[in-house]
Structures are given as C-alpha cells and as structure tokens.
C-alpha cells in the first residue's frame, strides 16, 4: 500500500473521532465509528474482489495491509456467500450517512462548510481503485461495480448535503 493511501486512511480515522465529538449524544453507536468504517471498507473491497469470481492473493494481502483484516480463502468465500451483494451494492454506508449528518449539523448550526463526507467519498474512490488494480488487472465487472457504487454515493451526497443544496440554489 502506498504512503499517500495510508495517510488518507489515517486521516479518515481521525475524522471519525471528530464526527463522533460533533454529533455526541445524537449518535448511538455500539462500536466506534472508525471500526464501522473499516468494516464497511472491508466488505466493499471483498465485494469488488468477488466481481471476477476469484480471490487473488494480492487482494487478500491488500485487505490486510490497508485495513488489518486477514482471512483465508474459505472464510472470504463463506462471508461473501452469506452477504446479500445486491443489497450491499445499493445501500448507502452508515458511516457516510453519519458524516453527512455531521456536515449538515455544522452547516446549519454554525454556517461552516465541512468536507468530511466529501473526504470520505474521495478515500472510497482511492482505496477501491487501489483494491481493484492490486492484482495487476482491472476486470470490467470490478470497474463497473466500483463506479456504480461511487455514483450512488455521489448522488446521495448531492441530495443530502445542505451545503451543496444551498450552493446549487444560489
């Protein structure tokens, strides 16, 4: 994993802490937001890895290097067999919803434009591009799945970020 990506992930973990502080009692989390984010990234990377119906050793290594998750082929296959991929691919990640909520809170209460949700989107894009290319080839299905998902995230942010809605009406 390259140093820029590693620093981007660390930055997002720090933003998770800030979002938790910003929303405080409004959040009812069982786990720290950072843990939820890592899990959502892990599931999406696994989803992309299975687009070509193969788990490449490089993809497994990427999961470990980037997020610290180590799975055997059997564990990955079992996990993906139990995961509703169609529902996953059409569901907005909880952490993005929380980041949008935090951005909206800062905008409506203080007039501040926060870029937490936008930063998260950009890290999704960077992390997932690295994940699909780690095995030396980008399968067309991986590419389509990735950009379909990113389009869904972008549409969600455009519809729900108050700062974007305010900017678009001016």
Secondary structure, DSSP 4 states (H G I P E B T S, - for coil): --HHHHHHHHHHHHHHHHHHHHHGGG---SS-HHHHHHHHHHHHHHHHHGGGT---HHHHHHHHHHH-----HHHHHHHHHHS-HHHHHTS--HHHHHHHHHHHHHHHHH-----HHHHHHHHHHHHHHHHHHTTS---HHHHHHHHHHHHHHHHHHHHH-HHHHHHHH-
